[in-house]
């Protein structure tokens, strides 16, 4: 894993004006993945959009952690259903 692709949690806290406990709660809920290296914690840069989405929902819309977990579960389910729908449409197109 390249250290250049990781963003330190302290930097996220400063940039987004959030507490460490918020990021820790997201990690414990499985909403983002926190990587520990050399006594420091990081988030992969590919996961920043997920973090930003959860941050907006939590702070702007006042949705609690349980609500964030439910929203994430529903969004994942929606993605799965969209993939299944696309596969079925492709199979149907073969017979048309």
C-alpha positions as CSV (number, residue, x, y, z in Angstrom):
1,X,0.0,0.0,0.0
2,X,1.4,3.4,-1.0
3,X,1.5,5.9,1.7
4,X,0.8,8.7,-0.8
5,X,-2.6,7.2,-1.3
6,X,-3.5,7.6,2.3
7,X,-4.8,10.6,4.2
8,X,-4.1,10.9,7.9
9,X,-7.1,11.1,10.1
10,X,-5.7,14.2,11.9
11,X,-5.7,16.0,8.5
12,X,-9.3,15.0,7.9
13,X,-10.3,16.3,11.3
14,X,-8.7,19.6,10.6
15,X,-10.0,19.9,7.0
16,X,-13.6,18.9,7.7
17,X,-13.7,20.2,11.3
18,X,-14.8,16.9,12.8
19,X,-13.8,15.1,15.9
20,X,-11.7,11.9,16.0
21,X,-14.7,10.2,17.6
22,X,-16.8,10.8,14.5
23,X,-14.3,9.1,12.3
24,X,-13.8,6.3,14.9
25,X,-17.6,5.8,15.0
26,X,-17.8,5.6,11.2
27,X,-15.0,3.0,11.3
28,X,-16.6,1.0,14.1
29,X,-19.9,1.0,12.1
30,X,-18.1,-0.3,9.0
31,X,-19.0,2.8,7.0
32,X,-15.4,3.7,6.2
33,X,-12.2,1.7,6.5
34,X,-9.4,3.1,8.7
35,X,-5.9,1.8,8.1
36,X,-3.4,1.8,11.0
37,X,0.3,2.2,10.0
38,X,3.2,3.2,12.2
39,X,1.1,4.3,15.1
40,X,-1.0,6.5,12.9
41,X,-4.5,6.1,11.4
42,X,-5.3,6.8,7.7
43,X,-8.2,6.7,5.3
44,X,-7.5,5.7,1.7
45,X,-8.0,8.5,-0.8
46,X,-10.5,6.4,-2.8
47,X,-12.8,6.4,0.3
48,X,-12.9,10.1,0.8
49,X,-16.1,10.5,-1.2
50,X,-17.8,8.0,1.1
51,X,-16.5,9.9,4.1
52,X,-17.7,13.2,2.7
53,X,-21.2,11.7,2.0
54,X,-21.4,10.4,5.6
55,X,-20.1,13.7,6.9
56,X,-22.8,15.7,5.0
57,X,-25.6,13.4,6.1
58,X,-24.5,13.5,9.8
59,X,-23.7,17.2,10.1
60,X,-26.0,18.8,7.6
61,X,-29.1,16.6,8.0
62,X,-28.5,15.6,11.6
63,X,-28.7,11.8,10.8
64,X,-27.4,9.7,13.6
65,X,-24.9,6.7,13.2
66,X,-27.7,4.2,13.1
67,X,-29.4,6.2,10.4
68,X,-26.1,6.3,8.4
69,X,-25.8,2.6,8.7
70,X,-29.3,2.1,7.4
71,X,-28.8,4.5,4.5
72,X,-25.5,2.8,3.6
73,X,-27.2,-0.6,3.7
74,X,-30.0,0.6,1.5
75,X,-27.6,2.2,-1.0
76,X,-25.6,-1.0,-1.2
77,X,-28.8,-3.0,-1.8
78,X,-29.8,-0.5,-4.5
79,X,-26.5,-1.0,-6.3
80,X,-26.9,-4.8,-6.1
81,X,-30.4,-4.6,-7.6
82,X,-29.2,-2.3,-10.4
83,X,-26.5,-4.8,-11.3
84,X,-29.0,-7.6,-11.3
85,X,-31.4,-5.6,-13.4
86,X,-28.7,-4.8,-15.9
87,X,-27.7,-8.5,-16.2
88,X,-31.3,-9.5,-16.7
89,X,-31.8,-6.8,-19.4
90,X,-28.7,-8.0,-21.2
91,X,-29.9,-11.6,-21.1
92,X,-33.3,-10.4,-22.4
93,X,-31.7,-8.5,-25.3
94,X,-30.1,-11.8,-26.5
95,X,-33.6,-13.2,-27.2
96,X,-35.0,-10.1,-28.9
